Amino acid sequence: MPDIFQRFRGTLTTWDQLFNQAAEFATSVGSQYVVGISHSADRGDGVVTVWYWTPNAVVTNPDA
């Protein structure tokens, strides 16, 4: 089962807004499928990523 992700990003978005968006998405995916949530920042550009898996995901390049 491959891991996939959803990224939430914004230079004009607050950290609270980014984390709320990520939390809402993670809740919609379901805790049994969420692998983790990560974040990073670079010069005011914030990124929050929800990593999750799904048994129905299609792997387009399994050697990558």
Biopython code that builds the backbone (N, CA, C, O; Angstrom):
import numpy as np
from Bio.PDB.StructureBuilder import StructureBuilder

atoms = [
    (1, "MET", "N", (0.838, -1.182, 0.000)),
    (1, "MET", "CA", (0.000, 0.000, 0.000)),
    (1, "MET", "C", (0.882, 1.243, 0.000)),
    (1, "MET", "O", (1.600, 1.486, 0.970)),
    (2, "PRO", "N", (0.843, 2.008, -1.034)),
    (2, "PRO", "CA", (1.725, 3.173, -1.138)),
    (2, "PRO", "C", (1.262, 4.336, -0.262)),
    (2, "PRO", "O", (0.070, 4.541, -0.035)),
    (3, "ASP", "N", (2.246, 5.083, 0.216)),
    (3, "ASP", "CA", (1.944, 6.317, 0.941)),
    (3, "ASP", "C", (1.659, 7.416, -0.076)),
    (3, "ASP", "O", (2.319, 7.495, -1.112)),
    (4, "ILE", "N", (0.693, 8.250, 0.214)),
    (4, "ILE", "CA", (0.418, 9.428, -0.591)),
    (4, "ILE", "C", (0.277, 10.609, 0.357)),
    (4, "ILE", "O", (0.244, 10.415, 1.572)),
    (5, "PHE", "N", (0.193, 11.809, -0.159)),
    (5, "PHE", "CA", (0.173, 12.974, 0.705)),
    (5, "PHE", "C", (-0.720, 14.069, 0.159)),
    (5, "PHE", "O", (-1.050, 14.104, -1.027)),
    (6, "GLN", "N", (-1.102, 14.963, 1.060)),
    (6, "GLN", "CA", (-1.819, 16.180, 0.718)),
    (6, "GLN", "C", (-1.069, 17.330, 1.383)),
    (6, "GLN", "O", (-0.821, 17.306, 2.588)),
    (7, "ARG", "N", (-0.715, 18.323, 0.598)),
    (7, "ARG", "CA", (0.084, 19.450, 1.091)),
    (7, "ARG", "C", (-0.801, 20.689, 1.254)),
    (7, "ARG", "O", (-1.655, 20.977, 0.416)),
    (8, "PHE", "N", (-0.575, 21.409, 2.347)),
    (8, "PHE", "CA", (-1.265, 22.670, 2.613)),
    (8, "PHE", "C", (-0.180, 23.727, 2.740)),
    (8, "PHE", "O", (0.728, 23.597, 3.562)),
    (9, "ARG", "N", (-0.275, 24.775, 1.925)),
    (9, "ARG", "CA", (0.820, 25.732, 1.813)),
    (9, "ARG", "C", (0.274, 27.141, 1.707)),
    (9, "ARG", "O", (-0.812, 27.358, 1.169)),
    (10, "GLY", "N", (1.028, 28.097, 2.220)),
    (10, "GLY", "CA", (0.584, 29.469, 2.056)),
    (10, "GLY", "C", (1.509, 30.490, 2.672)),
    (10, "GLY", "O", (1.938, 30.348, 3.817)),
    (11, "THR", "N", (1.815, 31.520, 1.906)),
    (11, "THR", "CA", (2.610, 32.619, 2.435)),
    (11, "THR", "C", (1.721, 33.651, 3.118)),
    (11, "THR", "O", (2.187, 34.397, 3.979)),
    (12, "LEU", "N", (0.456, 33.699, 2.745)),
    (12, "LEU", "CA", (-0.481, 34.649, 3.338)),
    (12, "LEU", "C", (-1.442, 33.964, 4.311)),
    (12, "LEU", "O", (-2.412, 34.570, 4.767)),
    (13, "THR", "N", (-1.168, 32.718, 4.618)),
    (13, "THR", "CA", (-1.997, 31.929, 5.517)),
    (13, "THR", "C", (-1.268, 31.771, 6.841)),
    (13, "THR", "O", (-0.056, 31.555, 6.858)),
    (14, "THR", "N", (-1.989, 31.875, 7.950)),
    (14, "THR", "CA", (-1.353, 31.713, 9.263)),
    (14, "THR", "C", (-1.101, 30.231, 9.528)),
    (14, "THR", "O", (-1.700, 29.356, 8.903)),
    (15, "TRP", "N", (-0.196, 29.976, 10.473)),
    (15, "TRP", "CA", (0.073, 28.590, 10.863)),
    (15, "TRP", "C", (-1.194, 27.946, 11.407)),
    (15, "TRP", "O", (-1.457, 26.776, 11.131)),
    (16, "ASP", "N", (-1.979, 28.691, 12.172)),
    (16, "ASP", "CA", (-3.232, 28.145, 12.698)),
    (16, "ASP", "C", (-4.148, 27.693, 11.566)),
    (16, "ASP", "O", (-4.758, 26.626, 11.646)),
    (17, "GLN", "N", (-4.246, 28.496, 10.518)),
    (17, "GLN", "CA", (-5.094, 28.127, 9.382)),
    (17, "GLN", "C", (-4.558, 26.891, 8.663)),
    (17, "GLN", "O", (-5.326, 26.000, 8.300)),
    (18, "LEU", "N", (-3.247, 26.836, 8.458)),
    (18, "LEU", "CA", (-2.647, 25.674, 7.791)),
    (18, "LEU", "C", (-2.874, 24.400, 8.591)),
    (18, "LEU", "O", (-3.263, 23.372, 8.038)),
    (19, "PHE", "N", (-2.628, 24.473, 9.903)),
    (19, "PHE", "CA", (-2.812, 23.279, 10.730)),
    (19, "PHE", "C", (-4.283, 22.895, 10.841)),
    (19, "PHE", "O", (-4.599, 21.707, 10.909)),
    (20, "ASN", "N", (-5.178, 23.861, 10.861)),
    (20, "ASN", "CA", (-6.609, 23.540, 10.880)),
    (20, "ASN", "C", (-7.026, 22.845, 9.592)),
    (20, "ASN", "O", (-7.781, 21.873, 9.625)),
    (21, "GLN", "N", (-6.538, 23.340, 8.452)),
    (21, "GLN", "CA", (-6.848, 22.692, 7.171)),
    (21, "GLN", "C", (-6.320, 21.261, 7.158)),
    (21, "GLN", "O", (-7.018, 20.338, 6.736)),
    (22, "ALA", "N", (-5.089, 21.084, 7.620)),
    (22, "ALA", "CA", (-4.486, 19.749, 7.643)),
    (22, "ALA", "C", (-5.244, 18.823, 8.595)),
    (22, "ALA", "O", (-5.465, 17.653, 8.283)),
    (23, "ALA", "N", (-5.638, 19.348, 9.751)),
    (23, "ALA", "CA", (-6.377, 18.532, 10.721)),
    (23, "ALA", "C", (-7.733, 18.112, 10.169)),
    (23, "ALA", "O", (-8.148, 16.968, 10.354)),
    (24, "GLU", "N", (-8.428, 19.027, 9.493)),
    (24, "GLU", "CA", (-9.716, 18.687, 8.891)),
    (24, "GLU", "C", (-9.553, 17.606, 7.828)),
    (24, "GLU", "O", (-10.355, 16.675, 7.748)),
    (25, "PHE", "N", (-8.500, 17.739, 7.007)),
    (25, "PHE", "CA", (-8.254, 16.731, 5.985)),
    (25, "PHE", "C", (-7.916, 15.383, 6.618)),
    (25, "PHE", "O", (-8.449, 14.351, 6.210)),
    (26, "ALA", "N", (-7.028, 15.391, 7.617)),
    (26, "ALA", "CA", (-6.639, 14.146, 8.284)),
    (26, "ALA", "C", (-7.854, 13.467, 8.910)),
    (26, "ALA", "O", (-7.976, 12.243, 8.868)),
    (27, "THR", "N", (-8.747, 14.258, 9.485)),
    (27, "THR", "CA", (-9.969, 13.700, 10.059)),
    (27, "THR", "C", (-10.833, 13.063, 8.981)),
    (27, "THR", "O", (-11.417, 12.001, 9.199)),
    (28, "SER", "N", (-10.919, 13.702, 7.824)),
    (28, "SER", "CA", (-11.738, 13.156, 6.737)),
    (28, "SER", "C", (-11.147, 11.871, 6.167)),
    (28, "SER", "O", (-11.883, 10.994, 5.715)),
    (29, "VAL", "N", (-9.818, 11.757, 6.187)),
    (29, "VAL", "CA", (-9.149, 10.545, 5.702)),
    (29, "VAL", "C", (-9.396, 9.393, 6.671)),
    (29, "VAL", "O", (-9.620, 8.258, 6.250)),
    (30, "GLY", "N", (-9.354, 9.684, 7.956)),
    (30, "GLY", "CA", (-9.534, 8.660, 8.986)),
    (30, "GLY", "C", (-8.213, 8.315, 9.650)),
    (30, "GLY", "O", (-7.200, 8.124, 8.977)),
    (31, "SER", "N", (-8.231, 8.238, 10.956)),
    (31, "SER", "CA", (-6.987, 8.012, 11.710)),
    (31, "SER", "C", (-6.307, 6.696, 11.352)),
    (31, "SER", "O", (-5.089, 6.577, 11.487)),
    (32, "GLN", "N", (-7.073, 5.706, 10.899)),
    (32, "GLN", "CA", (-6.470, 4.421, 10.536)),
    (32, "GLN", "C", (-5.612, 4.514, 9.279)),
    (32, "GLN", "O", (-4.816, 3.615, 9.012)),
    (33, "TYR", "N", (-5.762, 5.595, 8.498)),
    (33, "TYR", "CA", (-4.999, 5.759, 7.267)),
    (33, "TYR", "C", (-3.912, 6.826, 7.352)),
    (33, "TYR", "O", (-3.045, 6.886, 6.481)),
    (34, "VAL", "N", (-3.940, 7.661, 8.376)),
    (34, "VAL", "CA", (-2.947, 8.736, 8.505)),
    (34, "VAL", "C", (-1.640, 8.151, 9.025)),
    (34, "VAL", "O", (-1.604, 7.497, 10.068)),
    (35, "VAL", "N", (-0.568, 8.399, 8.276)),
    (35, "VAL", "CA", (0.768, 7.945, 8.668)),
    (35, "VAL", "C", (1.418, 8.995, 9.554)),
    (35, "VAL", "O", (2.055, 8.658, 10.552)),
    (36, "GLY", "N", (1.262, 10.269, 9.196)),
    (36, "GLY", "CA", (1.859, 11.344, 9.986)),
    (36, "GLY", "C", (1.547, 12.697, 9.384)),
    (36, "GLY", "O", (1.002, 12.810, 8.286)),
    (37, "ILE", "N", (1.909, 13.719, 10.138)),
    (37, "ILE", "CA", (1.747, 15.102, 9.691)),
    (37, "ILE", "C", (3.077, 15.802, 9.926)),
    (37, "ILE", "O", (3.626, 15.749, 11.027)),
    (38, "SER", "N", (3.596, 16.460, 8.888)),
    (38, "SER", "CA", (4.873, 17.160, 9.000)),
    (38, "SER", "C", (4.692, 18.621, 8.616)),
    (38, "SER", "O", (3.705, 18.997, 7.982)),
    (39, "HIS", "N", (5.659, 19.430, 9.009)),
    (39, "HIS", "CA", (5.599, 20.851, 8.655)),
    (39, "HIS", "C", (7.002, 21.386, 8.400)),
    (39, "HIS", "O", (7.996, 20.841, 8.881)),
    (40, "SER", "N", (7.054, 22.469, 7.630)),
    (40, "SER", "CA", (8.325, 23.143, 7.379)),
    (40, "SER", "C", (8.046, 24.593, 7.019)),
    (40, "SER", "O", (6.926, 24.959, 6.664)),
    (41, "ALA", "N", (9.079, 25.402, 7.119)),
    (41, "ALA", "CA", (8.953, 26.824, 6.787)),
    (41, "ALA", "C", (10.243, 27.295, 6.132)),
    (41, "ALA", "O", (11.337, 26.844, 6.473)),
    (42, "ASP", "N", (10.090, 28.210, 5.187)),
    (42, "ASP", "CA", (11.239, 28.808, 4.520)),
    (42, "ASP", "C", (10.874, 30.225, 4.103)),
    (42, "ASP", "O", (10.060, 30.426, 3.201)),
    (43, "ARG", "N", (11.469, 31.186, 4.753)),
    (43, "ARG", "CA", (11.265, 32.600, 4.421)),
    (43, "ARG", "C", (9.782, 32.983, 4.376)),
    (43, "ARG", "O", (9.332, 33.641, 3.438)),
    (44, "GLY", "N", (9.041, 32.571, 5.383)),
    (44, "GLY", "CA", (7.644, 32.941, 5.472)),
    (44, "GLY", "C", (6.685, 32.041, 4.725)),
    (44, "GLY", "O", (5.471, 32.228, 4.809)),
    (45, "ASP", "N", (7.204, 31.065, 3.994)),
    (45, "ASP", "CA", (6.359, 30.126, 3.262)),
    (45, "ASP", "C", (6.191, 28.880, 4.123)),
    (45, "ASP", "O", (7.134, 28.109, 4.299)),
    (46, "GLY", "N", (4.985, 28.685, 4.660)),
    (46, "GLY", "CA", (4.722, 27.533, 5.512)),
    (46, "GLY", "C", (4.087, 26.399, 4.740)),
    (46, "GLY", "O", (3.275, 26.616, 3.840)),
    (47, "VAL", "N", (4.470, 25.177, 5.104)),
    (47, "VAL", "CA", (3.923, 23.981, 4.468)),
    (47, "VAL", "C", (3.594, 22.964, 5.562)),
    (47, "VAL", "O", (4.420, 22.677, 6.428)),
    (48, "VAL", "N", (2.385, 22.430, 5.510)),
    (48, "VAL", "CA", (1.982, 21.327, 6.374)),
    (48, "VAL", "C", (1.565, 20.191, 5.447)),
    (48, "VAL", "O", (0.770, 20.398, 4.530)),
    (49, "THR", "N", (2.094, 18.999, 5.679)),
    (49, "THR", "CA", (1.814, 17.853, 4.820)),
    (49, "THR", "C", (1.191, 16.736, 5.646)),
    (49, "THR", "O", (1.706, 16.370, 6.703)),
    (50, "VAL", "N", (0.081, 16.200, 5.156)),
    (50, "VAL", "CA", (-0.547, 15.030, 5.759)),
    (50, "VAL", "C", (-0.160, 13.825, 4.911)),
    (50, "VAL", "O", (-0.485, 13.756, 3.726)),
    (51, "TRP", "N", (0.540, 12.874, 5.533)),
    (51, "TRP", "CA", (0.942, 11.643, 4.858)),
    (51, "TRP", "C", (-0.055, 10.554, 5.237)),
    (51, "TRP", "O", (-0.365, 10.369, 6.414)),
    (52, "TYR", "N", (-0.553, 9.834, 4.235)),
    (52, "TYR", "CA", (-1.525, 8.793, 4.518)),
    (52, "TYR", "C", (-1.392, 7.680, 3.485)),
    (52, "TYR", "O", (-0.701, 7.836, 2.478)),
    (53, "TRP", "N", (-2.049, 6.573, 3.736)),
    (53, "TRP", "CA", (-2.036, 5.467, 2.784)),
    (53, "TRP", "C", (-3.468, 5.071, 2.471)),
    (53, "TRP", "O", (-4.401, 5.345, 3.226)),
    (54, "THR", "N", (-3.599, 4.429, 1.350)),
    (54, "THR", "CA", (-4.898, 3.920, 0.928)),
    (54, "THR", "C", (-4.685, 2.634, 0.146)),
    (54, "THR", "O", (-3.783, 2.557, -0.688)),
    (55, "PRO", "N", (-5.489, 1.644, 0.403)),
    (55, "PRO", "CA", (-5.324, 0.389, -0.335)),
    (55, "PRO", "C", (-5.688, 0.514, -1.808)),
    (55, "PRO", "O", (-5.370, -0.381, -2.592)),
    (56, "ASN", "N", (-6.346, 1.597, -2.205)),
    (56, "ASN", "CA", (-6.780, 1.768, -3.591)),
    (56, "ASN", "C", (-5.874, 2.682, -4.401)),
    (56, "ASN", "O", (-6.182, 2.974, -5.557)),
    (57, "ALA", "N", (-4.761, 3.145, -3.827)),
    (57, "ALA", "CA", (-3.872, 4.052, -4.546)),
    (57, "ALA", "C", (-3.203, 3.319, -5.714)),
    (57, "ALA", "O", (-2.903, 2.128, -5.638)),
    (58, "VAL", "N", (-2.986, 4.056, -6.772)),
    (58, "VAL", "CA", (-2.338, 3.498, -7.962)),
    (58, "VAL", "C", (-0.883, 3.934, -7.951)),
    (58, "VAL", "O", (-0.593, 5.128, -7.864)),
    (59, "VAL", "N", (0.026, 2.987, -8.038)),
    (59, "VAL", "CA", (1.460, 3.278, -8.081)),
    (59, "VAL", "C", (1.859, 3.400, -9.546)),
    (59, "VAL", "O", (1.777, 2.431, -10.301)),
    (60, "THR", "N", (2.298, 4.609, -9.951)),
    (60, "THR", "CA", (2.657, 4.809, -11.343)),
    (60, "THR", "C", (4.123, 4.496, -11.610)),
    (60, "THR", "O", (4.482, 4.161, -12.739)),
    (61, "ASN", "N", (4.977, 4.597, -10.595)),
    (61, "ASN", "CA", (6.390, 4.289, -10.762)),
    (61, "ASN", "C", (6.890, 3.589, -9.502)),
    (61, "ASN", "O", (7.436, 4.259, -8.625)),
    (62, "PRO", "N", (6.731, 2.293, -9.374)),
    (62, "PRO", "CA", (7.089, 1.578, -8.150)),
    (62, "PRO", "C", (8.581, 1.583, -7.842)),
    (62, "PRO", "O", (8.968, 1.287, -6.712)),
    (63, "ASP", "N", (9.432, 1.913, -8.818)),
    (63, "ASP", "CA", (10.874, 1.918, -8.584)),
    (63, "ASP", "C", (11.387, 3.280, -8.118)),
    (63, "ASP", "O", (12.575, 3.415, -7.827)),
    (64, "ALA", "N", (10.523, 4.288, -8.041)),
    (64, "ALA", "CA", (10.956, 5.642, -7.646)),
    (64, "ALA", "C", (11.226, 5.718, -6.161)),
    (64, "ALA", "O", (11.598, 6.777, -5.654)),
]
sb = StructureBuilder()
sb.init_structure("model")
sb.init_model(0)
sb.init_chain("A")
sb.init_seg("    ")
for serial, (resi, resn, name, xyz) in enumerate(atoms, 1):
    if name == "N":
        sb.init_residue(resn, " ", resi, " ")
    sb.init_atom(name, np.array(xyz, "f"), 0.0, 1.0, " ", f" {name:<3s}", serial, name[0])
structure = sb.get_structure()
